[in-house]
Amino acid sequence: MRILIIEEEVSFGNKLSEVLVADGYQVDVAENIGDAKYYLDIRNYDLVLLGWSEEQARINLVTTIKKDAHKTSVIVLSERTDKEK
């Protein structure tokens, strides 16, 4: 299974990648939207783990992933505790 991690916090993205690779997954880490788009253009992913922010580009990226690679699952990782936004 190939996984793309999109996370601006480098240490968290790298740690998550290490854990997944140790379990036998193929993992790429993108630290920004530009890198994420590049990886999505050159590879097919089974899963995208997206570090969430309310940045419009991230919202649009989820839409693009589901349109262009509808079989790719997207899991949003968030530190937010409120459910209103």
C-alpha distances in whole Angstrom, upper triangle without the diagonal:
4,7,10,13,16,19,23,23,22,22,20,17,18,18,15,13,15,14,10,10,13,11,8,6,6,9,11,14,17,20,22,22,23,20,17,19,19,15,15,17,16,12,10,8,6,8,11,13,16,19,22,26,28,28,28,26,23,24,24,21,19,22,21,17,18,20,18,15,16,13,11,12,14,15,18,19,23,26,28,30,32,31,33,32
4,7,10,13,16,20,21,19,20,18,15,15,16,14,11,14,14,10,10,13,12,10,6,5,6,8,11,14,17,19,18,19,16,14,15,15,11,11,14,13,9,8,5,6,7,9,11,14,17,20,23,26,25,26,23,20,22,22,18,17,20,18,15,16,19,17,13,15,13,10,11,12,14,17,18,21,24,27,29,31,30,32,30
4,6,10,13,16,17,16,17,15,12,13,14,11,9,12,12,9,10,13,12,11,7,6,5,6,9,11,14,16,16,17,14,12,14,14,11,11,14,13,10,9,6,6,5,6,7,11,13,16,20,22,22,23,20,17,19,19,16,15,18,17,13,15,18,16,13,15,13,10,10,10,11,13,14,18,21,23,25,27,27,29,27
4,6,10,13,14,14,15,14,10,12,13,11,9,13,13,11,12,15,15,14,10,9,6,5,6,7,11,12,12,13,11,8,11,11,8,8,12,12,9,9,7,8,6,5,6,8,11,14,17,19,19,19,17,14,16,17,13,13,16,15,12,14,17,15,13,15,14,10,10,10,10,12,13,16,19,21,24,26,25,28,25
4,6,10,11,11,12,10,7,9,11,8,8,11,12,10,12,15,15,15,12,11,7,6,5,6,8,10,11,13,11,8,12,13,10,11,15,15,13,13,10,11,9,6,5,6,8,11,14,17,17,18,16,13,15,16,13,13,16,16,13,16,19,18,16,17,17,13,12,10,10,10,10,13,16,18,21,23,23,25,23
4,7,9,10,12,10,7,10,13,11,11,14,15,14,16,19,19,19,16,14,11,9,6,5,6,7,8,10,9,6,10,12,10,11,14,15,14,15,12,14,11,7,6,5,6,9,11,14,13,15,12,10,13,14,11,11,15,14,13,15,18,17,16,18,18,14,13,11,10,10,10,12,15,17,20,22,22,24,21
4,6,7,9,7,6,9,11,10,11,14,15,15,16,19,20,20,17,16,13,11,7,6,5,7,9,12,11,9,13,15,13,14,18,19,18,18,16,17,14,11,8,6,5,8,10,13,13,15,13,11,14,16,13,14,17,17,16,19,21,21,20,21,21,18,16,13,12,10,9,10,12,15,18,20,21,23,20
4,6,9,8,8,10,13,12,13,16,18,18,19,22,23,23,21,19,16,13,10,8,5,6,9,12,11,11,14,15,15,17,19,20,20,21,19,21,18,14,12,10,7,9,10,13,12,15,13,12,15,17,15,16,19,19,18,21,24,23,23,24,25,21,20,17,15,13,12,12,13,16,19,21,22,23,20
4,6,6,6,9,10,11,12,14,16,17,18,20,22,23,21,20,16,14,11,10,7,10,13,15,14,14,18,19,18,20,22,23,23,23,21,22,19,16,13,11,9,11,12,15,15,18,17,15,18,20,18,19,22,23,21,24,27,26,25,27,27,23,21,18,17,14,12,12,12,15,18,21,22,24,22
4,6,5,6,9,10,10,12,14,15,16,18,20,21,19,18,14,12,9,9,7,10,14,15,13,14,17,18,17,19,22,22,21,23,20,22,19,16,14,13,11,14,15,18,18,21,19,17,20,22,19,20,24,24,22,25,28,27,26,27,27,23,22,19,18,16,14,15,15,19,22,24,26,28,25
4,6,5,6,9,10,11,12,14,15,17,19,20,19,18,15,14,11,12,10,14,17,19,17,17,21,21,19,22,25,24,23,24,22,23,20,18,15,15,13,16,17,21,21,24,22,20,23,25,22,23,27,26,25,27,30,29,28,29,29,25,23,21,19,18,15,16,15,19,22,25,26,28,26
4,5,5,6,8,10,11,12,14,16,17,19,17,17,14,13,10,12,10,14,16,19,17,16,20,21,19,20,24,24,22,23,20,21,17,15,12,12,10,13,15,19,19,22,21,18,21,23,20,20,24,24,22,25,28,27,26,27,26,22,20,18,16,14,11,12,12,16,19,22,23,25,24
4,6,5,6,9,10,11,12,14,16,17,14,14,10,10,7,8,8,11,14,16,13,13,17,17,15,17,20,20,19,19,17,17,15,12,10,10,9,12,15,18,18,21,19,16,19,21,18,18,22,22,20,22,25,24,22,24,23,19,18,16,14,13,11,13,14,17,20,23,24,26,24
4,5,5,6,9,10,10,12,14,15,14,13,10,9,7,10,10,14,16,18,15,15,18,18,16,18,21,21,19,20,18,19,16,15,13,13,13,16,18,22,22,24,22,20,23,24,21,21,25,24,22,25,28,26,25,26,25,21,20,18,17,17,15,17,17,21,24,27,27,30,28
4,5,5,6,9,10,11,13,15,14,14,11,12,10,13,13,17,19,21,18,18,21,22,19,21,24,24,22,22,19,20,17,16,13,14,13,17,19,23,23,26,24,21,24,26,23,23,27,26,24,26,29,28,26,27,26,22,21,19,17,17,14,16,16,20,22,26,27,29,28
4,5,5,6,9,10,11,13,11,12,9,11,9,12,13,16,18,20,17,16,20,20,17,19,22,22,20,20,16,16,14,12,10,12,11,15,18,22,22,24,23,19,22,24,21,20,24,24,21,23,26,25,23,24,23,19,17,16,14,14,12,14,15,19,21,24,25,27,26
4,5,5,6,8,10,11,9,9,6,8,7,11,12,15,17,19,16,15,18,18,15,17,20,19,17,17,14,15,13,12,10,13,13,17,20,23,23,25,23,20,23,24,21,20,24,23,20,23,26,24,22,23,22,18,17,16,15,16,14,17,18,22,24,27,27,30,28
4,6,5,6,9,10,10,10,9,10,10,14,15,19,21,22,19,18,22,21,18,20,23,22,20,20,17,18,16,16,14,16,16,20,23,27,27,29,27,24,26,28,24,24,28,27,24,26,29,28,25,27,25,21,20,19,18,19,17,20,20,24,26,29,30,33,31
4,6,5,7,9,9,11,10,13,13,16,17,21,23,24,21,20,23,23,20,22,25,24,21,21,18,17,15,15,13,16,16,20,23,27,27,29,27,24,26,28,25,24,28,27,24,26,29,28,25,26,24,21,19,18,17,18,16,19,20,23,25,28,28,32,30
4,5,5,7,6,8,7,10,11,15,17,20,21,23,20,18,21,21,18,19,22,21,18,17,14,13,12,13,12,15,16,19,23,26,26,28,26,23,25,26,23,22,25,25,21,23,26,25,22,23,20,17,16,16,15,16,15,19,20,23,25,28,28,31,30
4,5,5,5,6,7,10,12,15,18,21,22,23,20,19,22,21,17,19,22,20,17,17,15,15,14,15,14,17,18,22,25,29,28,30,28,25,27,28,24,24,27,26,23,25,28,26,23,24,22,19,18,18,18,20,19,22,23,27,29,32,32,35,33
4,5,7,10,10,14,15,19,21,24,26,27,23,22,25,25,21,23,26,24,21,21,18,18,17,18,17,20,21,24,28,31,31,33,31,28,30,31,28,27,30,30,26,28,31,29,26,27,25,22,21,21,20,22,20,23,25,28,30,33,33,36,35
4,6,9,11,14,16,20,22,25,26,27,24,22,25,25,21,22,25,24,20,20,17,15,15,17,16,19,21,24,28,31,31,33,31,27,29,30,27,26,29,28,25,26,29,28,24,25,22,20,19,19,18,21,20,23,24,28,29,32,32,35,34
4,7,9,13,15,19,22,24,26,26,23,21,24,23,20,21,23,21,18,17,15,14,14,16,16,20,22,25,29,32,32,33,31,28,29,30,27,25,28,27,24,25,28,26,23,24,21,19,18,19,19,22,21,25,27,30,31,34,34,37,35
4,6,10,13,16,19,21,22,23,20,18,20,20,16,17,20,18,15,14,11,11,11,12,13,17,19,22,25,28,28,29,27,24,26,26,23,22,25,24,20,22,24,22,19,21,18,15,15,16,16,19,18,22,24,27,29,32,31,34,32
4,7,10,14,17,19,20,20,17,15,18,17,13,14,17,14,11,11,9,10,11,12,13,16,18,22,25,28,27,28,25,23,25,25,21,21,23,22,19,21,23,21,18,20,17,15,15,16,17,19,19,23,25,28,30,33,32,35,33
4,7,10,13,16,16,17,14,12,15,14,11,12,15,14,11,12,9,10,10,10,10,13,15,18,21,24,24,25,22,20,22,22,19,18,22,20,17,19,22,20,17,19,18,14,14,14,15,16,16,20,22,25,28,30,30,32,30
4,7,10,12,13,14,10,9,12,11,8,10,13,12,10,11,10,12,11,10,10,12,14,17,20,23,22,23,19,17,20,20,16,17,20,18,16,19,21,19,17,19,18,15,15,14,15,16,16,19,22,25,27,30,29,31,29
4,7,9,11,12,9,8,12,11,9,11,14,14,13,14,12,14,12,10,10,10,11,15,17,20,19,20,17,15,18,19,15,16,20,18,16,19,21,20,18,20,20,16,16,14,14,15,14,17,19,22,25,27,27,29,27
4,6,7,8,5,5,9,9,8,10,13,13,13,14,13,16,13,11,10,10,10,13,15,17,16,17,14,13,16,16,13,14,18,16,15,18,20,18,18,20,20,16,17,14,15,14,14,16,19,21,25,26,26,28,25
4,7,8,7,7,11,11,11,13,16,16,17,18,17,19,16,13,12,10,10,12,13,16,14,16,13,12,16,17,14,16,19,18,17,20,22,21,21,23,23,19,19,16,16,15,14,15,17,20,23,25,25,27,24
4,6,6,6,9,10,11,12,14,16,17,18,17,19,17,13,13,10,10,11,12,14,11,13,10,10,13,14,11,14,17,15,15,19,20,19,19,22,23,19,19,16,16,15,15,16,18,20,23,24,25,26,22
4,5,5,6,9,10,10,12,14,15,17,16,18,16,13,13,10,11,11,11,13,10,11,7,7,11,10,8,11,13,12,12,16,17,16,17,19,20,17,17,15,16,14,15,16,19,20,24,25,24,25,21
4,5,5,6,9,10,11,13,14,17,17,20,18,15,16,13,14,15,15,16,13,13,10,11,14,13,10,14,15,13,14,17,18,16,17,20,22,19,20,17,19,18,19,20,22,24,28,28,28,29,25
4,5,5,6,9,10,11,12,15,14,18,16,13,14,13,14,16,16,18,16,16,13,12,16,15,12,15,17,15,14,18,19,17,17,20,21,18,19,17,18,17,18,20,22,24,28,29,29,30,26
4,5,5,6,9,10,11,12,11,14,13,10,11,10,12,13,15,16,14,15,11,10,13,12,9,11,14,12,10,14,15,14,14,16,17,14,15,13,14,14,15,18,20,22,26,27,26,27,24
4,6,5,6,9,10,12,12,15,14,12,14,12,14,16,16,18,15,14,11,11,13,11,8,11,12,10,9,13,13,12,12,15,17,14,16,14,16,16,18,20,23,25,28,29,28,29,25
4,5,5,6,9,11,12,16,16,14,16,15,17,19,20,21,18,18,14,14,17,15,12,14,16,13,12,16,16,14,14,18,18,16,18,17,19,19,21,23,26,27,31,32,31,32,29
4,5,5,6,8,9,13,13,11,13,13,16,18,20,21,19,19,16,15,17,16,12,14,16,13,12,15,16,13,13,16,16,13,15,15,17,18,19,22,25,27,30,31,30,32,29
4,6,6,7,8,11,11,10,12,13,16,17,19,21,19,18,15,13,15,14,10,11,13,10,8,11,12,9,9,12,13,11,13,12,15,16,18,21,24,26,29,30,29,30,27
4,6,8,10,14,14,13,16,16,19,21,22,23,21,20,16,16,18,15,12,14,15,11,10,13,13,10,10,14,15,13,16,16,19,20,22,25,28,29,33,33,32,33,30
4,7,10,14,15,14,17,18,21,23,24,26,24,23,19,19,21,19,15,17,18,15,13,16,16,13,12,16,16,14,17,18,20,22,23,26,29,31,35,36,35,36,33
4,6,10,12,12,15,16,19,22,24,26,24,23,20,19,20,19,15,16,17,15,12,15,15,12,11,14,13,11,14,15,18,20,22,25,28,30,33,34,33,35,32
4,7,9,10,14,16,19,21,24,25,24,23,20,19,20,18,15,15,16,13,10,12,13,10,8,11,10,8,11,13,16,18,20,24,27,29,32,33,31,33,31
4,5,7,10,13,16,18,21,23,23,22,19,17,18,18,14,13,15,13,10,12,14,11,8,11,9,6,8,10,12,15,17,21,24,26,28,30,28,30,28
4,7,10,13,17,19,22,24,24,23,21,18,19,19,16,14,16,15,11,12,14,13,9,10,7,5,6,9,11,14,16,20,24,25,27,29,27,29,27
4,7,10,13,15,19,21,21,21,19,16,16,17,14,12,14,14,10,11,14,14,10,11,9,5,5,6,8,11,13,16,20,22,24,25,24,26,24
4,6,10,12,15,17,17,17,15,12,13,14,11,9,12,12,9,11,14,13,11,12,11,7,6,5,6,8,10,14,17,19,22,23,22,24,22
4,7,9,13,16,16,17,15,12,13,15,12,11,14,15,12,13,17,17,14,15,14,11,9,6,5,6,7,10,14,16,18,20,19,22,20
4,6,9,12,12,13,12,8,10,12,10,9,13,13,11,13,16,16,15,16,16,12,11,7,6,5,6,9,12,14,17,18,18,19,17
4,7,10,11,13,12,9,11,14,12,11,15,16,15,17,20,20,19,19,20,16,14,11,9,6,5,6,9,11,14,16,16,18,16
4,7,8,11,11,7,9,12,11,11,14,15,15,16,19,20,20,20,21,17,15,11,10,6,6,5,8,9,12,13,13,15,12
4,5,8,9,7,9,12,12,12,15,16,17,18,20,22,22,22,23,20,18,15,13,10,9,8,9,9,13,13,14,14,11
4,6,9,7,7,11,12,12,14,16,17,18,20,22,22,22,24,21,20,16,15,12,12,10,12,11,14,13,13,13,9
4,5,6,7,9,10,12,13,15,16,18,19,20,21,22,24,21,20,17,16,13,14,13,15,14,17,17,17,16,13
4,5,5,6,9,10,11,12,14,16,17,18,20,20,23,20,20,16,17,14,16,15,18,17,20,19,18,17,14
4,5,5,6,9,10,10,12,14,15,16,17,19,21,18,18,15,16,14,16,16,18,18,22,21,21,20,17
4,5,5,7,9,10,11,13,14,15,16,17,19,16,15,12,12,10,12,12,15,16,19,19,18,18,15
4,5,6,7,9,10,11,13,15,16,16,18,16,15,12,13,10,13,13,16,16,19,18,17,16,13
4,5,5,6,9,10,11,12,14,14,17,15,15,13,15,13,16,17,20,19,22,22,20,20,16
4,5,5,6,9,10,10,11,13,15,13,13,10,12,12,14,16,19,19,23,23,21,21,18
4,5,5,6,9,10,10,10,13,10,10,7,10,9,13,14,18,18,21,21,19,20,17
4,6,5,6,9,10,10,13,12,12,10,13,13,16,18,21,21,23,23,21,21,18
4,5,5,6,8,9,12,11,12,11,14,15,18,20,23,23,26,26,24,24,21
4,5,5,5,7,9,7,9,8,12,13,16,18,22,23,25,26,24,24,22
4,6,5,4,7,7,8,8,12,13,17,19,23,23,25,25,23,24,21
4,6,6,9,10,12,12,16,17,20,23,26,26,29,28,26,26,24
4,6,9,9,12,13,16,18,21,24,27,28,31,31,28,29,26
4,6,6,9,10,14,16,20,23,26,27,30,30,28,29,26
4,5,8,10,14,16,19,22,26,26,28,29,26,27,25
4,6,10,13,16,19,22,26,27,29,29,27,28,27
4,7,10,13,16,19,23,24,26,27,25,27,25
4,7,10,13,16,20,21,23,24,22,24,22
4,6,10,13,17,18,20,21,19,21,19
4,6,10,13,15,16,18,16,19,17
4,6,10,11,13,15,14,16,14
4,7,9,12,14,14,16,14
4,5,8,10,11,13,12
4,6,9,11,14,13
4,6,8,10,9
4,6,9,10
4,6,7
4,6
4
